[in-house]
């Protein structure tokens, strides 16, 4: 990919865009898993209070221990500024590859709302539909984003992505047009994962 539009100085200023992989056992597998979501899951940086939907994942200096999230500086309509940290909420939801546990396709680990069991695991499409319904039933939207530290190991050293979600009620300082544009991009990206998931 042409990196002319990507400002390499950005990752030096914003440590939240340089992800440390030392705690992950199989870094190659984890990085390959993360690449499946490049430009599909938005990335949030609290350092600059920005959500990026157009970015490149780079391994700096051929390192096996770091990966950089490099925003496309020319894609101004794909970046959303003035997003406070309080608007990015831990969902407790994880994505992981089913292939690593003897299944096929993408899977989700979803926390149980009522505490009868700690969580349940479902194929991605069925799990996503359940989550969207849960959010809808309480008048909310499921708008997943990832942040530094969300690339993790799941059970049995399987790579996984922990998801955060955007709390739209904390964005009252933005215009309705900005909020709708953010929601549209996140949902379109999510539907792209859904079609391929």
C-alpha positions in Angstrom: 0.0 0.0 0.0 1.2 3.5 -0.8 2.2 5.2 2.4 2.4 8.7 0.9 -0.8 9.8 2.6 0.2 8.4 6.0 2.1 10.6 8.4 4.7 8.5 10.1 5.3 11.1 12.8 1.7 10.6 14.1 2.7 7.3 15.9 5.7 9.0 17.5 3.4 11.7 19.0 0.5 9.4 19.9 1.7 6.4 21.9 -1.8 4.9 21.8 -1.3 4.1 18.1 1.8 2.0 18.8 0.5 -1.3 20.2 2.9 -3.5 22.3 2.6 -7.2 21.6 5.0 -8.6 24.2 2.2 -10.2 26.2 1.0 -12.2 23.2 2.6 -15.6 22.8 1.9 -16.2 19.0 2.4 -12.7 17.7 2.4 -13.7 14.0 -1.1 -15.3 14.4 -2.3 -12.3 16.4 -1.2 -9.8 13.8 -2.7 -11.9 11.0 -6.0 -11.9 12.9 -5.8 -8.1 13.5 -5.3 -7.5 9.7 -8.7 -9.1 9.1 -10.2 -6.0 10.7 -8.0 -3.3 9.2 -10.2 -0.4 8.1 -13.3 -2.4 9.2 -13.1 -1.8 13.0 -12.5 1.9 13.9 -9.6 2.7 16.2 -9.9 5.2 19.0 -7.0 7.3 20.5 -7.8 9.1 23.7 -4.5 11.1 23.3 -6.0 13.1 20.4 -9.7 12.2 21.2 -10.1 10.9 17.7 -11.8 7.8 16.1 -10.1 6.7 12.9 -11.8 4.5 10.3 -9.2 4.8 7.6 -5.8 3.6 8.7 -2.9 1.2 7.9 -1.4 -1.4 10.2 2.4 -1.4 10.1 5.1 -3.4 11.8 7.8 -0.9 12.5 11.4 -1.9 11.8 10.4 -5.5 11.2 9.6 -5.8 14.9 7.7 -8.8 16.1 6.8 -7.0 19.3 4.9 -3.9 18.1 2.4 -2.9 15.5 1.5 0.7 14.6 -1.9 2.1 13.7 -1.2 4.7 11.1 -4.1 7.0 10.3 -4.6 8.2 6.7 -4.1 12.0 7.1 -5.8 12.7 3.7 -9.0 10.9 4.8 -10.4 13.8 6.8 -14.0 12.6 6.5 -13.1 9.3 7.9 -11.7 10.7 11.2 -13.9 11.9 14.0 -12.5 14.4 16.5 -13.4 15.7 20.0 -14.5 12.2 21.1 -14.1 12.1 24.9 -12.6 9.1 26.6 -15.9 8.7 28.6 -17.7 8.0 25.3 -15.7 4.8 24.7 -17.2 2.1 26.8 -16.0 -1.4 27.6 -18.5 -3.9 26.0 -17.0 -7.0 27.5 -17.4 -8.6 24.0 -14.5 -10.5 22.3 -14.0 -11.6 18.7 -11.8 -14.7 18.0 -11.1 -17.0 15.1 -13.1 -20.2 15.3 -10.3 -22.1 13.5 -8.2 -21.9 16.6 -10.8 -23.8 18.6 -11.7 -26.4 16.1 -14.5 -24.4 14.5 -14.7 -22.3 11.3 -15.3 -18.6 10.9 -15.4 -15.8 13.4 -16.8 -16.2 16.9 -17.9 -13.9 19.6 -17.8 -14.2 23.4 -20.7 -12.2 24.8 -21.1 -11.4 28.5 -24.4 -12.5 30.0 -26.5 -9.5 31.3 -28.3 -11.4 34.0 -25.4 -13.2 35.7 -26.7 -16.7 35.4 -23.6 -17.6 33.4 -20.5 -15.4 32.9 -20.7 -15.4 29.1 -21.8 -17.3 26.0 -20.0 -18.0 22.8 -21.7 -17.8 19.4 -20.8 -17.7 15.7 -20.2 -14.1 14.7 -23.4 -13.5 12.7 -25.7 -15.0 15.3 -23.9 -13.2 18.1 -23.9 -9.8 16.4 -27.7 -10.0 15.8 -28.2 -10.8 19.5 -26.0 -7.8 20.5 -27.7 -5.4 18.1 -31.1 -6.5 19.5 -29.9 -6.1 23.1 -28.7 -2.5 22.4 -31.8 -1.7 20.4 -34.1 -2.9 23.2 -32.5 -0.4 25.6 -32.6 2.4 23.0 -29.0 2.3 22.2 -26.6 1.4 19.3 -23.8 -1.1 19.1 -21.0 0.9 17.6 -17.8 -1.1 18.1 -14.3 0.4 18.2 -10.9 -0.9 19.3 -8.2 0.8 21.4 -4.7 0.0 22.4 -4.6 -3.2 24.4 -7.7 -4.7 22.7 -5.6 -7.2 20.8 -5.2 -10.0 23.4 -4.9 -13.7 23.9 -8.1 -15.6 24.6 -8.3 -19.1 26.0 -5.7 -21.5 24.9 -3.5 -18.7 23.5 -6.0 -17.8 20.7 -5.7 -14.3 19.4 -8.8 -12.1 20.1 -10.0 -8.6 19.9 -11.8 -7.0 22.8 -14.4 -4.6 21.7 -15.4 -1.2 23.1 -18.5 0.6 22.0 -19.3 4.3 21.5 -21.8 5.8 24.0 -23.6 8.3 21.7 -25.2 10.0 24.8 -21.7 11.4 25.6 -21.4 13.1 22.2 -24.0 15.9 22.8 -21.3 18.5 22.0 -21.1 17.2 18.4 -23.6 18.2 15.7 -26.3 15.7 14.7 -24.7 15.5 11.3 -21.3 14.5 12.9 -23.0 11.9 15.0 -25.0 10.4 12.2 -21.8 10.3 10.0 -19.9 8.5 12.7 -22.7 6.0 13.2 -23.0 5.4 9.5 -19.3 4.6 9.0 -19.1 2.3 12.1 -22.3 0.4 11.0 -21.1 0.1 7.4 -17.8 -1.3 8.5 -19.6 -3.7 10.9 -21.9 -4.9 8.1 -18.8 -5.5 5.9 -17.4 -7.8 8.6 -20.9 -9.4 8.9 -21.0 -10.2 5.1 -17.5 -11.8 5.3 -17.9 -13.2 8.8 
